[in-house]
Amino acid sequence: MARLTAAKRRGMKRSTFALSGRRFPVNDAAHARAALSGATRALRAGNITASEARKVRGKARAKLRGSLSRSRRR
């Protein structure tokens, strides 16, 4: 996974995060995979709601589908 420093994170658009508050970055495939597992973990711990978990999963899967189709074109 690419290193995401605090400065890089601050410089990212809000749309590259799955939830408000700049939570769950999905800027690349590795972070999207981490968001998928992190959302499940956060849901089970009670840190996010079920609807927030669905939103994270949707954005992460969309990112992964996009990166998969780009890799097949090469």
C-alpha positions, 0 to 999 in steps of 0.5 A: 500500500502506498504511504499516505502521509498527513500532508498528502491526506490533507491535500486529497479531494473530499471525493477520494474518501468514502465518508465525511470527516475524511474517513476511509480513503479510497484513492487507490486499489490498496486503500480501497481494499483496506477500506472494505475490511476496515468498514466491516471492523468498524461496524462490528465495533460499533464505530459506524452505522450499517448505512455508513458501512454500505456507503464505504463498501460501495465506494471501495468496490467501485474503485476496485472495479475501475482499477481492475478494468484499467489493468485489463486494458494494458 
